[in-house]
Amino acid sequence: MSLRLQINLIIGLLLAAFASLLIGLQIEDTRRSVREEMDGASMVATQLLSRVQANTSSASLADMARFLVSVGRIRAHEIELQDEQGLVLYHSPPPVYKAGRDAPAWYSDIVTPPVTTREIQLSQGRLLVWADPSRAVLDGWDDFVPILTTVLIGFVLGNVLVFVLVGRVLRPIQQVVQGLQDISAGSYATRLPPMPGQEAQQMGQAFNAMAQSVQDGIEARVKAREATQALAQNRELTQVIQARIEEVRGQIARELHDELGQQVTAIKSVGLAIAHRAKGMDAQIESSAHMVVSCADAIYEEVHQLVSKLRPLALDRFGLADALQDLLEDARARHPEVNIQLRLDEALDTLSEALATATYRIMQESLTNALRHAQASQIDLKVAILGDSVTLEVRDNGRGPSAHWAESGHFGVIGMRERAQGLGGQLHFEALVPSGVRVHAVLPLSQNTPHG
């Protein structure tokens, strides 16, 4: 049931109660008038009966009939004369006032009080007298009909007027309902126009504010979804780029190791041969040949270091565990003053190439940062498979992270984070107390596809 119909029904019930009160008051007034009319008629009848009783001893029924005929109709009463056998000798003539008309029976039953018949015994018969309120009731009915008509017309017109006015008053609510339906249908740009009335204006302002919030929320959600899709695409692109970079690095490393390494070895062999032949014959040539051999050794060492940085051959040939061990031994050789410890999980060699490469690069960059910037004396590295993730951790007791380590330009940190996020993982830096840094990364195994 609509609010408009409910309000109209309530006001209709109030109007009906008011109309019923008016009708009840009118009926009660008519009932009181009829009773007063009957009381007045009873006084007349009492006087008449007193006179009749005084003359019953000497009057015959015929004399009584002639007397009643001469008297005629007594006010609001019916009189009937009967002989000893019950034969009616006289009955009051019908009323001439509003003759031929009577009030409806239901109305008469409502307003007519109880009527009693009085019987007077005569010497040769009896006299019956009872009240006749029909004329008084008819007068009440004639007064009641205009009032009833007015009340009914007023009731109908009042309900129609209330229905129209309530509809006009509730028009802002209907606009709000329509606006809500439009929003539920997806029209989030719906706004209500200015509405008359303080309450309607407040509702309109509240609705427009709510609609704006909903629209802003939807737009923010769309932007967030687009950003999530873009992030997913960026991560996928990052994986592709990292894979391509590692592929190119591997090709360059193999070329350097195979081609340039052979050439450097050949140069060293030729230098040694020249030095051997010039020994004892030409000291200058022998010295130059040894210089060439030394340069070849230096070039070979630099090439070896460059190959390790580009792509550790142990990672392709022997797996992640051996590659990390080589990385550790190389760091120990370069920094003998630093105590470096490594703990590895035995199942690391089952990781996919992408996951193994990301693990190696994150550990390599973390170790390099700890050795180059932290001035640490103790570095602990750990790689383990816990549940459905690979957990990486590097701790040192150095100076702690730089105040600007998270700013742009620190490509090592950015690269580590991009590698982790590209595989759906996370990487965090944490300052330790009293000093040092903890690098912690978690890479999900869901990205892992073991080597086939």
MARTIMAR-658663 format. One record per residue: x, y, z of N, C-alpha, C in turn. Coordinates in pm, whole numbers, plus 32768, in hexadecimal, padded with zeros to 4 digits. Example, Ala and Ser with C-alpha at 12.3 -4.5 7.8 and 13.67 -1.06 7.14 Angstrom:
BEGIN
85277DC7830C84CE7E3E830C85287EB6830C
85057F1F82C485577F9682CA850A80038313
//
This chain:
BEGIN
80567F8980008000800080008059807C8000
803C80D97FA3808D81517F98807681AE800E
80D98207802580CF82688091805A82C78078
804682EC7FFC7FD683457FDA7F5183057FFF
7F4082867FDF7EC482407FFF7EB482308096
7F23821680DB7F1A8209816D7EEE828B81AE
7F2B82FB81847F03837C81BC7E73839A819B
7E4B8380811F7DC1839980F77D6083428146
7D8882C681627D33826D81AF7D25829E823E
7D9282CC82797D8C82FD83037D318377830C
7D4683D782AF7CF2844F82B27C61842B8292
7C4D83C982377BC5839D821A7B8183628295
7BCD831582E27B9582DC835D7B73834A83C0
7BC783B183C97BA8842184227B2C846B83F4
7B20848183717AA884C2833C7A2D846B8355
7A3E83E7834479CD838E835D79A4839283EF
7A088399844879E783A184D7799F842484F6
79CC849284B8798A851384CE78FD85128496
78EC84D8841D786684CE83E3780C84788438
78438409846A77F383B284C177C983FB853F
7823844F85747801849C85EC778E84FD85CE
77968542855B7729859E853776A585548526
76AA84E284E0762F849484CB75FA8461854F
7655843185A576288400862875E7846E867B
762284E6867775E6855786C0755D857A8689
754E8577860474CD859585C87465852C85EF
748C84AC85EC742E844186117408844D86A3
7469846B86F8744C847A878673EE84F0879D
7402855D875473A985D18761731C85AD8733
7312856086C8728D85358699724C84D886FF
7299847B873872638420879B722E846F8814
727984D6883C724E852888AC71CE8576888A
71C685A8880F714E85F287E470D4859787E1
70E8851B87AE707884BC87A9704A849C8836
70AA8489888F708484688919703984DD895A
706585588940701F85CB89776F9285D8893B
6F8885B988B96F0485BD887A6EA7855788B9
6EDB84E088D46E8A847789116E66849B89A0
6EC384DB89E66EA485058A6F6E34856D8A71
6E3C85CC8A126DD286308A0B6D4C85F389E9
6D4F8595898B6CD3855389666C9D850189DA
6CF584C98A296CC884788A9C6C7F84D08B01
6CAA854D8B116C6385A68B6D6BD485C08B3D
6BC485D68AB86B3E85EA8A816AEA856D8A95
6B2A84FB8A776AE0847E8A846AB884658B15
6B0E848B8B736AEF84778C016A7684CB8C29
6A6F85478BF969FC859B8C19697C85608BDD
698C852E8B5F691784F38B1F68E884798B69
694484258B90692083A88BD568E083C78C5C
6910842E8C9E68D484548D1E684084798D0B
682384C28CA1679784E88C86674484708C60
678484148C0F673A839C8BE6671683478C5E
677883358CBB675F82E28D3166F0831F8D87
66E483A18D86667D83E28DD865F083CD8DA0
65E983AB8D1F6564839E8CE2654483108CB7
659982B18CD5658182288CA6650A81E68CEB
64EA82138D61647D81D08DAA63F481E88D6A
63DE825B8D2A635B827C8CF46357827B8C5C
63D082778C1A63D482808B8763D281F68B4A
638E81EB8AD9638D816E8A8D63FF81728A29
641780FE89E9648080F8898464618154890F
63E1816188EE63BC81B9887F63D8824988A2
63B6826F892163D682F7894A646D830E8948
64BB82AA8973654C82B78973658182C588E5
6548827A88876573828387FC6557830C87C3
64D9834287E364B883C787B16517843087ED
653B841B886A6596847A88AB661F8478886A
66548400884C66D783F4880F66D8842C8782
6666841C873C665D845586B5666184EC86BB
661A85228720661B85B4872D66A485E98755
66E9859A87A3677185C487CC67D185BE8755
67C185588702681C8549868F68A2850B86B9
69078529866B698B84EC868469D2853986F1
69FC84EE87546A48852987C16ADC852A879C
6B20859187C36BAC85A8879E6C04852D87B5
6C3F84FC87446CA3848F87476C7484168793
6BF283F987916BBE838287D36B57833E877A
6B4F82BE878D6AE8826E874D6A88823D87BB
6A018248879E699A821D87FF694081BA87B7
6924814E87FC68CC80E887C1686780BB882B
67E680B7880267778090885B674680078830
67447FA9888D67177F21887266A77EFB88D3
664A7EA388A265E27E7188FD66167DF78945
65BF7DB4898C65EC7D4289DD661D7CCF8987
65EB7CC6890A66177C5B88B166947C828862
66CE7CF6887667467D22883067297D6587AC
66A97D81879066877DC3871366AA7E55871F
66F17E8986B7671E7F1386B866A77F6D8693
66837FC486F06617802286D8664A80A986A9
66C980C586CB6702814686A2679A8138869D
67D6817E863A686881878630688B82138603
68F28249863C691982D2861B692E82E28585
69048354854F6919836C84C069AF837984A3
69D8835D84256A66836984026A9383FA840C
6B16841184236B48849A842F6B3F84E283A8
6B1D856183AD6B1785B283346B9B85FB831D
6BEE860183846C72864383776CD285E8832A
6D01861682B56D5985C8825E6D1D85408243
6C9C8544821E6C5384C782076C90847B8192
6C8F83F9819D6CC183A281336D57838C8134
6D9B83C781916E2D83B881986E56837F821F
6EBD8330821D6EF582FB82996F8D82F3828B
6FCE82FD82FB706082EE82FC7085825C82E4
70FE824182B1712881B5829E712381688322
710280E8831570F28095838C7171809083E0
71E88087839D7266807E83EA727D80FC843A
7256817083FE726881EE8446720681F684BB
718881CB84A4712581CC8510715081738584
718980FF856271B780A585CC722580E58620
7274813B85E272E48178862B72B281E5868A
7258823A8657723482B286A671B582A086F9
716B823686E470ED8226872E710681E387B3
70DB821F882170E981DF88A4707F817188B5
708A811F8919702680B5892F6F9980F18942
6F3780B189046EAB80E0890A6E59807B895C
6E1180AE89BD6DB980598A0F6D27807D89F4
6CD5801889F96C43802B89E36BFC802E8A6A
6BA980968A7E6B5C80A28AFA6ACC80768ADE
6A9A80278B376A127FF08B2669B980238B98
694580598B6F68E2808D8BD0686480378BC6
683F7FF78C3367C87FA28C37674A7FF88C45
66EC7FDD8BED666B801F8BF366027FBA8C20
65877FEC8C39651D7F928C6A64F67F2A8C04
65037F4D8B8464D97EEF8B1D65497ED38AB8
65C07EFF8AD466307EE88A7666B27F1E8AB0
670A7F478A53678B7F7B8A8067BD7FE38A1D
681780368A4E685180A289FE68EA808E89FD
69268083898469B8806F897469F680F18943
6A61811B89856AA5819789626B3C817A895A
6B7A81A288EB6C0E819488DC6C458208888A
6CC2822288A26D02829388606D1E827387CD
6D1982DC877B6D3882D186EB6DA2833986C8
6E25831286CF6E8F837486B56EB283828621
6E60834C85C56E86834985386E9B83D384FE
6E47843985296E5684BE84F06ED685028524
6EEF84ED85A46F6B852685DA6FE584E4859B
6FDC84618586704A841B8543705A844D84B5
6FEA8465846E6FF1849783E6702F852283E2
700B85768444704B85F9844A70E385EB845E
7108858F84B87198857884CC71DB8546844D
719684EE840571CE84B9838871E08528831F
717B85808315718585EE82B671F9864C82D9
7214865C835A728886AB8381730C865F836E
730385D98379737B8586837473B0857782E5
735685708283737E855781F973DC85C381C5
73BD864681D3741D86AB81A274A586A381E8
749F868A826C751E868182B5756F860A8284
752B85958272756F851D824375AA853481B8
755B85758161758C859080D9760785EB80DC
75FD86548131766E86B0813C76EB866A8171
76D7861581D6774885CD82107789856F81AA
77368525815F776C84C780FC77B58511808D
77778580805C77BA85CD7FF4783D86078029
7838863C80A378B2867080E0791C860580F3
78EF858D8118794E851F812B799284FB80A8
794284F0803E797B84CC7FBC79D8853A7F89
79A485B77F8D79F786267F5D7A7586377FB3
7A66862380367ADA862D808F7B4385C6806D
7B1A854980527B7B84E2802F7BBE84FE7FAA
7B6E852F7F497BA985517EC77C0F85C27ED7
7BE8862A7F247C42869B7F397CC0866F7F82
7CAF861A7FE87D2485E780327D7E85967FD6
7D4085437F807D8F84F07F247DE385477EC7
7DA485B27E947DED860B7E397E5B86567E83
7E3A868D7EF87E9D86DC7F437F1086847F74
7EEE860C7FA47F5985B17FD37FB4858B7F5F
7F7885727EE97FCB85537E75802785C57E51
7FF486417E60804986B47E4480B886C27EAB
809486AB7F2A80F886B67F94816386497F87
813785D07F5D8194855F7F5481DC85577ECE
81C485BA7E77820685B77DF5829F85B47E02
82DC85FF7E60836F85F37E70839C85657E92
834D851E7EE5837284947F07836C843D7E8A
830784547E3582FF84087DBA837684247D60
83A484A27D60841B84C37D128496847C7D4B
849D84767DD0850D842F7E0F8509839B7DEC
8491835F7DF2848382D17DCF84AA82B97D3E
847F83117CE484A483037C58853A83107C45
8575836F7C908606837E7C88865083027CB8
861F82C67D26865E824B7D57865181DA7CF3
85DD81D27CB085CB816B7C4B862A81827BD6
863D82017BAF869A821E7B42872981F67B68
874F82147BE587D681EE7C1287E681577C16
877D81117C478786807F7C4A878D80437BBF
8759808E7B5A8761805F7AD087E680827A8F
883E80C87AD888C280E67AA388D681757A77
887081CA7A85887E82577A5F88B282A67AD6
8936829F7AEB897282DA7B63897E83727B5A
896483AC7AE6896A843D7AD888E4847F7AFB
888384327B2B87FF84677B4D880B84CB7BC1
87CC853F7BB187C685A47C1A873985DB7C22
870E86027C98868886397CAC868C86D07C9C
862487097C5E861D879B7C5285F787DA7CD8
8607885D7CE485DB88A07D608546888A7D76
851F88697DF18494884C7E12846188AE7E7A
83E088D07E7583A8892F7ED6839D88EF7F60
83A889447FC6839B8912804E842288F3808C
842D8910810E84AD88FD815284D4886A8157
84758813817F84948785818984B587498101
8465876F809A847E873B8014850687697FE1
852987E57FFF85AC88187FD5861D87CC8019
860B87AD809A8671875F80E2867D86D280A8
860986958088860D860F804C865486137FC6
8637867A7F75867886847EF3870E86967F01
873986EB7F5F87C886FE7F74880B867E7FA4
87C986388001880285BA8033880A85527FC4
87A0854C7F7087A184EC7F018811850B7EA0
881F858C7E7B888785B17E1C891285947E54
892585AD7ED689A6858D7F1489C084F77F12
895784A87F30896684177F2C898483E77E9F
893B841F7E3A895183F77DB089DF841A7D84
8A11848E7DAF8A9984B57D8D8AFF84557DCB
8AE4842E7E488B3E83CE7E8B8B3D83487E43
8AC5831C7E1C8ABB829C7DD48B0682A57D4F
8AF183137D078B3683237C878BCD83287C99
8BF983737CFF8C8983797D198CC082EF7D3D
8C7182A57D8F8C9E821F7DB48CA781C27D3C
8C4381C97CE48C4581757C6B8CBC81997C13
8CD1821D7C018D4282487BAE8DC7821E7BEC
8DCF822A7C728E4A81FF7CB58E6081697CA6
8DEF811D7CAD8DFB808D7C9E8E2780687C10
8DF080B17BAD8E1880987B238EAD80B87B0F
8ED5812B7B488F6381507B3C8FBC80EA7B82
8F8D80BA7BF88FDC80567C408FE67FD57BEF
8F767FAF7BB08F7A7F367B5D8FD77F497AE6
8FCF7FC07AA8902A7FDB7A3990BB7FDB7A67
90D180177ADE915980197B13918A7F8B7B31
91307F387B6691567EAC7B8391787E627B03
91267E7A7A9B91437E3A7A1B91C77E6C79E2
91DC7EF179EF925A7F2879BC92D17EF17A0A
92BE7EE27A90932A7EAB7AE293487E1B7ABA
92DC7DCF7AA392F07D447A7893397D3E79F2
93117D9A799693557D9E791593E67DC77925
93FD7E29797D94877E55799594DB7DE579D0
949F7D9A7A2E94EA7D2A7A6895087CC179FE
94A47CA779AA94BC7C45793F95287C7778E0
95217CFB78C195887D33786996117D2F78AD
96117D497932968F7D43797C96CC7CB77974
96777C51798396A87BC7797996E27BAC78EF
969B7BDD788896CC7BC7780097527C0D77EB
97587C8B781D97D47CD8780D98477C977859
982A7C6E78D698937C2D792698C27BAC78E3
98617B6078AE98877AE3786A98DD7B0177EF
98B47B6A77A699027B8D772E998D7BBF7754
99917C1177BF9A147C4377ED9A6E7BCE7815
9A387B6F78609A897AFC788A9AB37AAA7813
9A5B7AA277AF9A7F7A5677389AF37A9976EE
9AE97B1E76DE9B547B6776999BD57B6276EB
9BC77B7077709C3D7B6677C69C807ADE77B6
9C307A7477B29C6779EF77A29CB179E0771E
9C757A1976B29CB77A1176319D3C7A5B7633
9D3A7AD5766D9DB67B2376749E1E7ADB76C9
9DEF7AA4773B9E4D7A5E77939E8B79E6774D
9E3A799B77039E70792776BD9ED27952764F
9EAD79C0760A9F0979F075A29F8D7A1D75DF
9F867A67764CA0017A94768EA0537A1E76C0
A00D79BE76FDA056794D7735A09578F776C9
A04778DE765EA079788175F8A0D978C67597
A0AD7935755DA0FD797574F4A17079C7752D
A14B7A2B7582A1B37A8275B7A2127A357613
A1DC79D5765CA233798376B2A29879357662
A26F78FE75F3A2CC78B4759EA33679117563
A30979887539A36979E674FFA3D17A137567
A3A17A2E75E1A3FE7A56764AA45E79E5766B
A42C796A766CA48378F77685A4EC78E87618
A4BF7902759CA51E78F9752CA58A79657537
A55E79E0755BA5C07A4C756CA6257A2975D9
A5F179EF7645A64B79CA76B3A6AE795E7686
A67E78FE7638A6D778917608A74478C775AD
A71C79237553A77F795F74F8A7E579B07547
A7B979F975ABA8137A4875FDA87779EF7647
A8437981767CA89E792476C1A90478E87660
A8D878CA75E6A93678917583A9A278F6755C
A9787973754AA9DA79DB7526AA3D79F07598
AA0679F47612AA607A077685AAC279947691
AA9379197673AAEB78A6767DAB5A78AC7615
AB3B78D57598AB9E78DB752FAC01794F7545
ABD179BC757CAC277A30758DAC797A29760E
AC6079C3765DACA579B776DCAD3B79A676C4
AD8F79FA76FBAE2079F576EFAE547A337670
ADF87A587615AE247A917596AE027B27758E
AD887B4975B4AD617BD775ADAD0C7BF47629
AD477C377689AD017C527708AC877CAC76F4
AC917D0A7695AC207D66767FABA87D1D7647
ABBE7CC675E6AB507C7875ADAB157C1B7616
AB6B7BDD7665AB397B8376CFAAE47BD17733
AB0F7C497758AAC17C9A77B7AA3C7CC3777B
AA3D7CE776FBA9C07D0D76B9A9627C9776B0
A9987C217693A9447BAA7689A9037B8B7710
A94F7B97777DA9157B807802A8AA7BE97823
A8BE7C6477F2A8597CCD7808A7D77CA877BF
A7E77C707745A7707C4576FAA7297BD67745
A7767B77777DA7397B0A77CAA6EE7B407843
A72A7BA27888A6E87BDE78FEA6677C2578D7
A66D7C6C7866A5F27CB07837A5867C4B7812
A5B27BDC77D3A5517B7577B0A5107B3A782D
A5627B247895A5297AF07914A4C57B54794F
A4E97BD7794AA48E7C3C7980A40B7C417931
A4197C3A78AAA3A17C3A7855A34A7BC17873
A38C7B4D787FA3417AD2789CA2F57ADE7921
A3397B177986A2F87B267A08A27F7B857A00
A2917BF379B7A2237C5279A7A1B07C14795A
A1D57BC878F2A16B7B8378A6A1227B2078FF
A16D7AD97952A12D7A7979ADA0CB7AC07A0C
A0F97B357A41A0A07B807A9AA0267BB57A4F
A03C7BE579D69FCE7C1A79879F697BAC7963
9F9D7B3679419F447AC679229EF17AA0799B
9F307AA27A119EE57A807A8C9E777AE57AA7
9E917B657A899E2B7BCA7A9F9DBA7BC17A37
9DE17BA579BB9D7A7B9D79539D207B237969
9D5B7AB179799D0C7A37798A9D6679CC79C5
9D4F79AB7A449DA479437A819D9178BE7A3A
9DFE788D7A039DF4781079B89DCB779C7A11
9DED77A47A919DC777387AED9D30772D7AFC
9CE9779E7AE99C57779B7AF69C1977477A88
9C50774E7A0F9C1C76FF79A09C4D767079A5
9CC8765F79CF9D0475DA79C89CE975847A42
9CED75C27AB99CE575727B349C6E75927B8D
9C2A76027B749BB476217BC49BCA76957C23
9B5C76BA7C6A9B5D77307CBF9BBA77207D36
9BB876AC7D759C09769A7DEE9C9D76AE7DD1
9CD076727D659D5D76817D429D7D77117D19
9D1F77527CD29D3777DC7CA99D4378377D23
9CEE78207D889CF778707E029D7778527E4F
9DA177D47E4E9E2077B27E8F9E9577F77E49
9E9477FB7DC39EFD78417D7A9EFB78D67D9A
9E81790E7DA49E76799B7DC79EB179B57E51
9E9879597EAF9ECB79697F369F64795D7F39
9F9C78FB7EF3A02C78E97EF2A072795F7EB2
A03779957E47A0737A097E07A0727A827E65
A0047A947EB09FFC7B047F0FA0607AF17F80
A0707A797FB2A0D27A60801CA1607A7B7FEC
A17B7A557F6DA2027A6C7F37A21F7B017F2A
A1BD7B507F04A1D17BDF7EF2A1CE7C2B7F77
A1857BF47FD9A1787C39805AA1937BD580CA
A2107BB080DDA2307B4C8144A2177B7F81D1
A20C7C0281E3A1F77C388269A1667C2B8296
A1097C07823EA0797BFE825EA0537B6C826F
A00C7B4F82DC9FDA7AC882F69F547AB782AF
9F537A6582479EDA7A5181F69EAC79C18206
9E2D79B0822B9DF4792B823F9D7A791B81E4
9D69789F81B39CFB788181569CB778008180
9C327805818B9BE1778D81A79B7F777B8134
9B82770280FB9B3076E580859AD5766E809E
9A637670805B9A0675FF805E9A32759B7FF4
9A25751C80119A5574B67FB39A0074AF7F35
998374E37F39992974D57EC6992F754B7E67
9994759F7E6E999876187E1B99AA75F87D87
99EB75897D669A06756A7CDA998975407C8D
991675347CD3989975127C8E984B758D7C62
988276027C81983B767C7C5B984576947BC5
97E276DE7B9297E277017B04985477617AE7
987277727A6698DF77C97A3E98C478597A69
984778877A54982679127A78983379287B0E
980178CA7B5D980578D87BEF989478CA7C22
98E078707BE9996C785F7C1299BE78DB7BEF
99A679117B7799EF798A7B4E99CE79FF7BA9
994B7A137BC999237A817C2199617A707CAA
996379F57CDD999E79DB7D619A3279FD7D61
9A7779D17CF99B0879EB7CF19B237A817CE9
9AD87AC97C929AF17B577C809AD37BA87CFF
9A697B847D459A497BCB7DC29AB47BB37E2B
9AE47B367E379B4D7B177E979BD07B5B7E6D
9BED7B5E7DEC9C687B9D7DBB9C677C337DD7
9BF77C777DB99BEF7D077DCF9BF37D297E64
9BAF7CD57EB89BB17CED7F499C3D7CDE7F82
9C847C767F559D0C7C607F859D697CD07F57
9D577CFC7EDA9DAA7D697EA69D947DE97EF6
9D147E087F149CF67E817F639D347E797FEE
9D2A7E03802C9D617DF380B39DF97E0380B3
9E3D7DD0804C9ECF7DD980469EFD7E64801C
9EB37EA47FC19EE07F227F879EBD7F9B7FDD
9E487F9A801C9E17801280609E0D800480F8
9DF57F8C812B9DD57F7E81B99E517F788212
9EC57F5281D59F407F3F82259F257EDD8298
9EE17E6F82789EBD7E0C82DC9F307DAB82F3
9F327D73836B9F957D0B838C9F547C818392
9ECF7C7E838F9E877BFE83949E107C078335
9E087BA582DB9D987B9E827B9D637B10827D
9CE17B0182919CA07A7E82929C397A798222
9C457A1381CE9BE979FE815F9B9D797C8173
9B1C797E814E9ACA790881609A64790080EF
9A5B788780B599F5786C804E99B277E98073
992D77ED808098E5777580A9985C77728069
982676FA805B979D76E78029974476CD80A1
96E8772A80BA968B771F812B95FD771F80F5
95BB76AE8102953276A680D1952D76B1803A
94E47716800A94D677287F7A952577A07F49
959277C37F9295E178387F6D9675781D7F81
96C678687F37975778697F4C977678E57F9F
97B878D3801097D87942806A986C79638060
988A79E2804799147A11803E992D7A7380B0
99A27A6B80EC99C47AC581599A597AE18159
9A7C7B6381639B087B8D816D9B117BEE81E1
9B657BCE82449B7A7C2482B99C0B7C5082BF
9C1F7CCC82E89CA87CF983029CA87D53837D
9D1E7D6A83B49D2C7DBE842C9D6E7E42840A
9D567E7283909D987EEB83619D537F698390
9D637FD483429D358057836A9C9E8069835C
9C5C800E83209BCB801C830E9BAB805B8289
9B2B806382679B04809781E39B19812D81DA
9B38815B81639B4881E9814B9AC1822F8158
9AC782AD817D9A4B82FA818C9A05830D8107
9A4C82FB809A9A11831380159A0C82927FC4
9A10821E80089A1681A17FBD999A81867F6B
992281BC7F9998A581A07F52988982027EE3
98DD826B7ED298C482D07E6D98EE829B7DE4
98BB82E07D7C98DD82B97CF4997382CB7CDD
99AA82767C899A3A82797C709A8282047CAD
9A4981C67D149A83814E7D519A4E80D57D04
9A8A80BE7C909A5380597C359A657FCB7C69
9AC87FB67CBF9AD67F307CF79A5F7F097D4B
9A377F647DA499C17F4A7DF899447F3E7DA2
99357F997D4298C07F957CEB98BD7F137C9B
99317EEA7C6A99367E6E7C1D990E7DF57C70
99407DEF7CEC99197D7F7D4398837D7C7D5B
984A7DF17D7897BB7DF77D93976A7DD17D16
97957E017CA2974E7DDF7C2797577D4B7C08
97C97D0F7C2597D47C7F7C0F97717C337C68
976B7C5D7CE897107C187D45967E7C2E7D1D
96597CAA7D0095CF7CC77CDC95A97C8A7C55
96097C817BFB95ED7C447B7A95C77BB17B86
95F67B707BEF95D27AE47C08955F7AD77C6B
951E7B487C8D94AE7B447CEB94DA7B417D7C
95587B627D97958A7B5F7E21959B7BEA7E5B
95E17BEE7ECB95F87C6B7F1296887C6F7F43
96BB7CEB7F5197427CFF7F84973F7D757FE3
977E7D648059977D7DCB80C0980A7DE480F3
98247E62811898A07E89815A987E7EB181E8
98D07E85824698B57E9F82D499387EC28319
99367F34835F99AB7F5C83AD99AE7F0D842F
9A227ED784519A317E8784C99A6B7EDA853B
9A547EAB85B49A877EED862D9AF47E95866A
9B6A7ECB868A9B8F7F5A86889BBB7F8C8601
9BDF7F3085A39C0C7F5C851F9BF67EE984BE
9BF97F0B84409BEC7EA483DB9B6A7EAF838D
9B607E58832A9AEC7E5582CF9AC17DC582BC
9A3F7DB282B39A077D2F829199B87D3D820E
99E37CF281AA999A7CEB812C994C7C69812C
98C87C75811C98727BFF812498187BFD80A9
98197B8C806197C67B7D7FE9977C7AF97FF0
97037AFB7FBD96B17A827FB596807A757F26
96A37A077EE4967C79EF7E59962379747E55
95A779807E20954B790D7E21957878A07DC1
956878247DEB958B77B37D969524779E7D28
94B277E57D2D944D77D77CC4948578047C3D
94EF78567C41953178807BC5959578187B96
95A877B07BE9961677517BCE95EB76E57B6E
963776CF7B099626765D7AB096AC76167AA7
96BA75A07AE6973D755E7AEA977175427A5F
97F3753A7A5B9834751B79DB9804749379AA
97E97486792897BC740878F2982D73C278A9
//
